[in-house]
Amino acid sequence: MVLILDNNNNRSLGLCAALNFIGETTLQINETQLIDECVNNQAQECIVILGALQQLDHEQVIKQNPTIPFLLIGETLKPLLAVANVVGLICEPFNHEVTTQLLHDCQQYQRMLPHEHKHTKPHKVFDGLVGETEAVKGVRFLIEQVSKTDANVLILGESGTGKEVVARNVHLLSKRNKGPFVPVNCGAIPAELLESELFGHEKGAFTGAISARKGRFELAQEGTLFLDEIGDMPLQMQVKLLRVLQERSYERVGGNKAIQANVRVIAATHRNLEHMIEEGSFREDLYYRLNVFPIENPSLSARADDIPLLLKELMRRVNEQSGTVAKFTERAVESLKEHTWPGNIRELANLVERMVIMFPDKVVDVPDLPDKYRYIEVDAYEPQYPEELLERDAFNDIFSTGFSDYDEPEIDTTATDTSILPDDGIKLKEYLAELEINLITQALERFDYVVARAAEVLGVRRTTLVEKMKKYNLSKD
């Protein structure tokens, strides 16, 4: 709606006629009507054209309505172009090209308003389409626009980016949302069965057709049919699909009765259909029939800043299934943002599920991530345990499992248990310390004092062995 307020009646009538000629809805108002009309038409995203005024002040009117874009008539108002919501100036004689461009700029002003000023618009709820990056906002905008129509939609994007989520949202926001949403993966169905799958068949149409069966087109009646991986559809089926899209009717396999296709078709593919057309593996006429309204779904690497929100959503889904969750540290999230994500959101979902299995109800840090997701160099936390606890652990290891790399000592089976302990007794702590020194020394000498290897064969942490070496002064020198 374009509101025209200009006390120069002849000029106002001329502008009104010019705008009506290009298909714009206009309304001429007076100064007393301005405030009421701005409020009443704000939900329709009105544009106000100001000319000569008698009682109101131009600058005051403009600044009191920051969410409304203004156009001004006449060179005398040119200084007001400095005000933010004044989009441009119209001068007589009215130029069609200039006026159309200014109207477009006004629409952009309304579309890109900061979020807090959009309260007058109905809030759209998107199912599963998580993210706040510009790439996702652009997809949401396209979904809102095309969902108002019945136009065919072609969703493009890499595998795993969530093309079905986009298609489902187009369906949910459309007037067909009370009808069924029927997905078909064209690449997962053998070519010889695809026709029957889409259009159904009559009893006896082919071997094994023991009864009549509805196809996906029939099941999607008054709803949406989602043809995923349309690029994998055989050429023979492409011809039949094109005929249905053109004539809006089809017949079951083996039947002769025409069935009306009251269905909206949304297709998706990760392939480059234009290259396939050049190669002769995809029909150009079908491409243009499907590609009425393309939506490019961004890859995860192009919207890496959405990863925290995606992790939250994916964790919620895993929790609904398994009842367990895992949390990620900030630096783990930052490391995930650096990954290229060739598998996109599907790969991220698999990682989340894996981390929940490995660390149920725990916190995941960078060292806990699989190697290919570690892009930040961090030192893994190695706890320092009390000396008494370490000695008790070493004692248990020595007398329970032993050391697998060493030959087991021969045990004198004729000796009794009491013969192990001397009659005059021993100092257990000193005895164990000597035994520990002896075993550590053997391990160090075996591996030429490579501490990591020695720690591995002794079954202790590297840092623990270093502390023991300091304690007993067991350096190579």
C-alpha positions in Angstrom: 0.0 0.0 0.0 1.3 3.4 -1.0 -0.1 6.4 1.0 0.1 9.7 -0.8 -0.1 12.9 1.3 0.3 16.0 -0.8 -1.7 19.2 -0.6 -0.8 19.9 -4.2 -3.9 18.1 -5.5 -3.0 18.1 -9.2 0.5 16.6 -8.4 -1.0 14.1 -6.1 -3.6 12.9 -8.7 -0.8 12.6 -11.3 1.4 10.5 -9.1 -1.6 8.3 -8.0 -2.4 7.7 -11.7 1.3 6.9 -12.5 1.5 4.4 -9.6 -1.8 2.7 -10.5 -0.6 2.3 -14.0 2.3 0.2 -12.8 0.1 -1.9 -10.6 0.6 -0.3 -7.2 -2.3 0.1 -4.7 -2.5 3.7 -3.7 -4.5 5.8 -1.3 -4.7 9.6 -1.1 -5.0 10.9 2.4 -5.0 14.2 4.2 -3.0 15.3 7.2 -5.6 14.3 9.8 -5.7 10.7 8.4 -1.9 10.2 8.3 -1.4 8.7 11.8 -4.5 6.4 11.6 -3.6 5.1 8.1 0.0 4.5 9.1 -1.1 2.3 12.0 -3.8 0.5 10.0 -1.6 -0.3 7.1 1.6 -1.0 9.0 1.0 -4.8 8.8 0.7 -4.4 5.0 4.1 -2.7 4.9 2.9 0.7 3.7 5.1 3.3 2.0 4.3 7.0 2.5 4.9 9.7 -0.1 5.1 13.2 1.4 4.6 16.4 -0.6 3.3 19.8 0.5 2.0 20.0 4.1 0.1 22.8 5.9 -0.1 21.8 9.5 2.3 19.0 10.1 6.1 19.2 10.1 7.8 16.9 7.6 10.8 16.0 9.7 8.7 15.4 12.8 6.3 13.1 10.9 9.2 11.1 9.4 11.1 10.6 12.7 8.0 9.6 14.6 7.6 6.6 12.2 11.0 5.0 12.0 9.7 1.6 10.7 8.0 3.2 7.6 10.0 4.2 4.5 9.2 7.7 3.1 9.5 9.1 -0.4 9.5 12.9 -0.8 8.1 15.0 -3.7 9.9 18.1 -4.8 13.4 19.6 -4.7 12.5 21.8 -1.7 12.4 18.7 0.6 15.9 17.5 -0.6 17.6 18.4 2.8 15.4 15.7 4.5 17.2 13.0 2.6 19.6 12.9 5.5 17.0 11.3 7.7 17.5 7.5 7.8 14.0 6.3 6.7 13.8 8.8 3.8 14.6 6.5 0.9 14.5 9.0 -2.0 13.1 12.0 -3.8 10.5 12.0 -6.6 10.5 15.0 -9.0 8.1 16.0 -11.8 7.7 14.8 -14.4 7.4 11.4 -12.8 9.8 8.9 -14.3 8.6 5.3 -14.4 12.1 3.8 -14.1 13.1 6.0 -11.2 9.8 5.6 -9.3 9.9 1.8 -9.7 13.5 1.7 -8.3 12.6 3.8 -5.3 9.6 1.6 -4.5 11.9 -1.4 -4.7 14.3 0.3 -2.2 11.4 1.0 0.1 10.5 -2.7 0.1 14.1 -3.6 0.9 13.9 -1.1 3.8 10.9 -2.9 5.2 12.3 -6.4 4.6 15.6 -5.8 6.3 14.2 -4.0 9.4 16.0 -4.9 12.6 14.2 -7.9 14.3 12.7 -5.9 17.2 10.7 -3.7 14.8 9.0 -6.7 13.0 6.5 -7.4 15.8 3.7 -6.4 13.5 4.3 -9.4 11.2 3.0 -12.8 12.1 5.8 -15.0 13.5 6.6 -18.0 11.3 7.6 -21.2 13.1 10.1 -23.3 11.2 10.3 -27.0 12.0 13.9 -28.1 12.4 15.4 -25.3 10.4 17.9 -24.1 13.0 20.4 -21.2 12.6 20.8 -17.5 12.8 23.5 -16.9 10.1 22.6 -14.8 7.0 22.6 -17.9 4.8 19.9 -19.6 6.9 17.9 -16.4 7.2 18.0 -16.1 3.4 16.6 -19.7 3.1 13.8 -18.9 5.5 12.9 -15.8 3.5 12.6 -17.8 0.3 10.5 -20.4 2.1 8.1 -17.8 3.4 7.8 -16.3 -0.1 7.2 -19.4 -2.1 5.0 -21.1 0.5 2.2 -18.6 -0.3 2.0 -20.1 -3.8 1.7 -23.5 -5.5 4.8 -23.0 -7.6 7.2 -26.0 -8.1 10.3 -25.7 -6.0 13.8 -27.1 -6.7 16.0 -27.4 -3.6 19.7 -27.6 -4.4 22.6 -28.3 -2.1 25.2 -30.8 -1.0 24.2 -34.2 0.4 23.4 -33.9 4.1 22.5 -30.2 4.2 18.8 -30.9 5.2 17.0 -30.5 1.9 14.0 -32.5 3.1 13.8 -30.1 6.1 13.5 -27.2 3.7 10.8 -29.0 1.7 8.8 -29.9 4.8 8.8 -26.3 5.9 7.6 -25.1 2.5 4.7 -27.6 3.0 4.0 -26.6 6.6 3.8 -22.9 5.8 1.6 -23.4 2.7 -2.1 -23.7 2.3 -1.6 -27.4 1.7 -0.3 -28.0 5.3 -3.5 -30.0 6.2 -2.7 -32.4 3.4 0.0 -35.1 3.4 3.7 -34.6 2.9 4.9 -37.6 0.9 8.7 -38.0 0.3 10.2 -40.3 -2.4 13.9 -41.0 -2.8 14.2 -41.4 -6.6 17.7 -42.8 -6.2 16.7 -45.6 -3.7 14.0 -47.2 -5.9 15.0 -49.4 -8.8 14.2 -47.9 -12.2 11.7 -50.7 -13.2 9.7 -50.1 -10.0 9.8 -46.3 -9.9 6.8 -45.8 -12.2 4.6 -48.1 -10.1 5.9 -46.4 -7.0 4.9 -42.9 -8.3 1.7 -43.6 -10.2 0.4 -46.9 -8.6 -0.7 -49.9 -10.5 -3.9 -52.0 -11.2 -4.3 -55.6 -10.4 -2.5 -57.8 -12.9 -0.5 -54.9 -14.4 2.7 -57.0 -14.1 3.9 -60.1 -12.5 3.4 -59.9 -8.8 0.7 -57.2 -9.0 -1.8 -59.3 -7.0 -3.9 -56.2 -6.1 -4.4 -52.6 -7.1 -2.1 -50.1 -5.3 -2.1 -46.4 -5.0 1.1 -44.5 -6.0 2.8 -41.6 -4.2 1.1 -39.0 -6.4 -2.3 -40.4 -5.3 -1.2 -40.6 -1.6 0.0 -36.9 -1.8 -3.4 -35.7 -3.1 -4.1 -32.1 -1.9 -0.7 -32.1 -0.2 3.0 -32.1 -1.2 5.0 -34.7 -3.1 8.8 -34.4 -2.3 11.0 -36.0 -5.0 14.4 -36.3 -3.4 17.5 -36.9 -5.6 15.6 -36.1 -8.8 18.9 -36.2 -10.6 19.0 -40.0 -10.2 15.7 -40.5 -12.0 16.0 -42.5 -15.3 15.4 -40.6 -18.5 12.3 -42.7 -19.3 10.7 -41.7 -16.0 11.6 -38.1 -16.6 9.5 -38.0 -19.7 6.5 -39.4 -17.8 7.0 -37.0 -14.9 7.1 -34.1 -17.3 3.8 -35.2 -18.8 2.2 -35.2 -15.4 3.5 -31.8 -14.5 2.2 -30.4 -17.8 -1.2 -32.1 -17.9 -1.8 -32.4 -14.1 -3.1 -35.9 -14.6 -1.8 -39.5 -14.8 -2.8 -43.1 -15.1 -1.9 -46.1 -12.9 0.3 -48.7 -14.5 -2.0 -51.1 -16.3 -4.9 -48.7 -16.0 -6.7 -46.3 -18.5 -8.5 -44.0 -16.1 -7.1 -40.5 -15.8 -6.5 -39.4 -12.2 -6.2 -35.6 -11.5 -2.9 -34.7 -9.8 -3.9 -32.0 -7.2 -0.3 -32.1 -5.8 2.4 -29.6 -5.3 5.8 -31.0 -6.4 9.0 -30.1 -4.6 12.2 -31.7 -6.0 15.7 -31.8 -4.6 19.2 -32.9 -5.7 22.8 -32.6 -4.9 23.8 -33.0 -8.5 24.5 -30.2 -11.0 21.5 -30.6 -13.3 22.8 -28.1 -15.9 25.9 -30.2 -16.4 23.7 -33.3 -16.6 21.6 -31.5 -19.3 24.8 -30.9 -21.3 25.7 -34.6 -20.9 22.2 -35.7 -22.0 21.4 -37.4 -18.8 18.7 -35.0 -17.7 15.9 -33.4 -19.7 16.1 -29.7 -20.2 12.3 -29.2 -20.4 11.8 -31.1 -17.1 14.5 -29.0 -15.5 12.8 -25.7 -16.3 9.4 -27.2 -15.3 10.9 -28.0 -11.8 13.2 -25.0 -11.5 10.4 -22.5 -11.1 11.6 -21.4 -7.7 15.1 -22.6 -6.8 16.3 -22.6 -3.2 20.1 -23.1 -2.6 20.6 -24.9 0.7 24.0 -23.8 2.2 26.6 -26.3 3.3 27.5 -26.5 7.0 31.0 -25.0 6.3 29.3 -21.9 4.9 27.3 -21.5 8.1 29.8 -22.7 10.7 28.5 -20.1 13.3 25.3 -22.1 13.5 27.1 -25.1 14.9 26.3 -24.2 18.6 22.6 -24.0 17.8 22.7 -27.2 15.7 24.5 -29.1 18.5 21.8 -28.0 20.9 19.0 -29.2 18.6 20.7 -32.5 17.7 21.4 -33.1 21.4 17.7 -32.6 22.1 16.8 -35.2 19.5 19.3 -37.7 20.8 18.0 -37.1 24.4 14.5 -37.9 23.3 15.6 -41.2 21.9 18.2 -42.4 24.5 17.6 -40.3 27.5 21.2 -39.2 27.7 23.1 -36.1 26.6 26.7 -34.8 26.4 28.0 -31.3 26.6 30.7 -29.6 24.6 33.3 -27.1 26.0 33.6 -23.8 24.2 37.0 -24.7 22.8 35.5 -28.0 21.5 32.8 -26.0 19.7 35.4 -23.7 18.2 37.4 -26.7 17.0 34.3 -28.1 15.3 33.8 -24.8 13.5 37.1 -25.2 11.8 36.2 -28.5 10.2 35.1 -28.6 6.5 32.2 -30.9 7.1 32.0 -32.8 3.8 29.0 -34.7 5.2 27.3 -31.5 6.4 24.6 -31.7 9.1 24.3 -35.5 8.7 28.0 -35.8 9.7 27.5 -33.5 12.7 24.5 -35.6 13.8 26.6 -38.7 13.6 29.4 -37.1 15.7 26.9 -36.0 18.3 25.4 -39.5 18.6 28.9 -40.9 18.9 30.0 -38.5 21.6 26.8 -39.2 23.6 27.6 -43.0 23.5 31.2 -42.4 24.6 30.6 -39.7 27.2 27.0 -40.1 28.4 26.0 -37.1 30.6 29.6 -35.8 30.6 31.5 -32.8 29.1 33.4 -33.3 25.8 36.6 -31.3 25.3 38.9 -31.1 22.3 41.1 -34.1 23.3 37.9 -36.2 23.5 37.0 -35.5 19.9 38.1 -37.8 17.1 41.4 -36.8 15.6 40.0 -35.3 12.4 37.9 -32.8 14.4 40.8 -31.5 16.5 41.9 -28.1 15.1 42.9 -26.5 18.3 46.2 -27.4 20.1 45.4 -27.9 23.7 47.1 -29.8 26.5 45.0 -32.6 27.8 44.4 -32.4 31.5 46.5 -35.0 33.4 45.5 -35.2 37.0 48.1 -35.4 39.8 47.2 -38.0 42.3 48.4 -38.2 46.0 51.5 -40.3 46.5 49.8 -42.8 48.7 47.2 -43.5 46.0 49.9 -44.0 43.3 51.9 -46.4 45.5 48.7 -48.4 46.3 48.0 -48.6 42.6 51.5 -49.7 41.8 51.3 -52.3 44.5 48.1 -53.7 43.1 49.6 -53.8 39.6 52.7 -55.6 40.7 50.9 -58.3 42.7 47.8 -58.8 40.6 48.5 -58.4 36.9 52.3 -58.2 36.7 54.1 -56.9 33.7 53.2 -58.6 30.4 56.4 -57.7 28.6 58.6 -59.5 31.2 59.1 -63.2 31.4 57.2 -64.5 34.4 59.6 -65.6 37.1 59.7 -69.3 38.0 58.0 -69.9 41.2 59.2 -72.6 43.6 56.1 -74.7 44.1 57.7 -76.6 46.9 57.9 -73.5 49.1 55.1 -72.7 51.5 53.4 -69.4 51.8 55.1 -68.7 55.1 58.6 -69.0 53.5 58.1 -65.8 51.5 58.3 -63.7 54.7 61.6 -63.9 56.6 61.4 -65.0 60.2 62.7 -61.6 61.4 60.2 -59.8 59.2 60.7 -57.0 56.6 60.0 -53.2 56.2 57.2 -53.5 53.6 57.5 -49.9 52.3 61.3 -50.1 51.7 60.8 -53.6 50.1 58.2 -52.3 47.7 60.3 -49.2 46.9 63.3 -51.4 46.0 61.1 -53.6 43.9 59.6 -50.5 42.2 63.1 -49.1 41.5 64.2 -52.3 40.1 61.3 -52.7 37.7 61.4 -49.0 36.6 65.2 -49.3 36.0 64.7 -52.5 33.9 62.0 -50.8 31.8 64.1 -47.7 31.2 67.2 -49.6 30.3 65.2 -51.9 27.9 64.0 -48.8 25.9 67.2 -46.7 26.3 65.5 -44.3 28.7 62.6 -43.4 26.3 60.2 -42.5 29.1 57.0 -42.9 27.0 57.8 -46.5 26.0 58.9 -47.4 29.5 55.7 -45.9 31.0 53.7 -47.9 28.4 55.2 -51.2 29.4 54.9 -50.4 33.1 51.2 -49.5 32.6 51.5 -46.0 34.2 51.1 -42.5 32.8 54.2 -40.8 31.5 53.9 -38.0 34.0 53.7 -40.5 36.8 56.9 -42.3 35.7 58.7 -38.9 35.4 57.7 -38.2 39.1 59.0 -41.6 40.1 62.3 -41.1 38.3 62.7 -37.7 40.1 61.8 -39.3 43.4 64.3 -42.2 43.1 66.9 -40.2 41.1 66.8 -42.6 38.1 68.0 -40.3 35.4 70.2 -41.8 32.6 73.3 -39.9 33.9 
